[in-house]
Amino acid sequence: MNKASLTYVKQVLGENKAKKKFGQNFLIDANIVEKIAKVAANKDYLTIEIGPGLGALTEFLLENSKAVDAYEIDEDM
């Protein structure tokens, strides 16, 4: 299932909600996620992702980067 979709986000989060204290927002448009990854990543470099959440952007970063280090502080994610 596409991780950048409202259906997926609702299914995975269930009753949980985005936490304002972490400034959480969830990407739900795969076209936007792909565009971000293409301009933010480079096959020659390591990409660092802060707050990968459900991994929608992470998947695209992996396709466009040498490697990805992702750091998440929300234990519920």
C-alpha positions, 0 to 999 in steps of 0.5 A: 500500500502507498505510504503517502496516502490518507487511507494508509495514514489513517489505518496505521495511526488508528486512534492516535493523532499527530502530536503538536509538540513534535510538529507532526504532519503526514505526507499524503500525496505521493507526487509531492513526496517524490518531488521532495525526494528528488530535490533533497537527495543525491545518489552520491550522498548519504541523506539524513531524515529527521522525523521519518514518521510512517516512512512515506518520504523515506522510501523515496529517499532510499531510491534517490540516495546513496543511503538514508539515516532516519531519526525518530524521537516519537516512540509511537512511530 
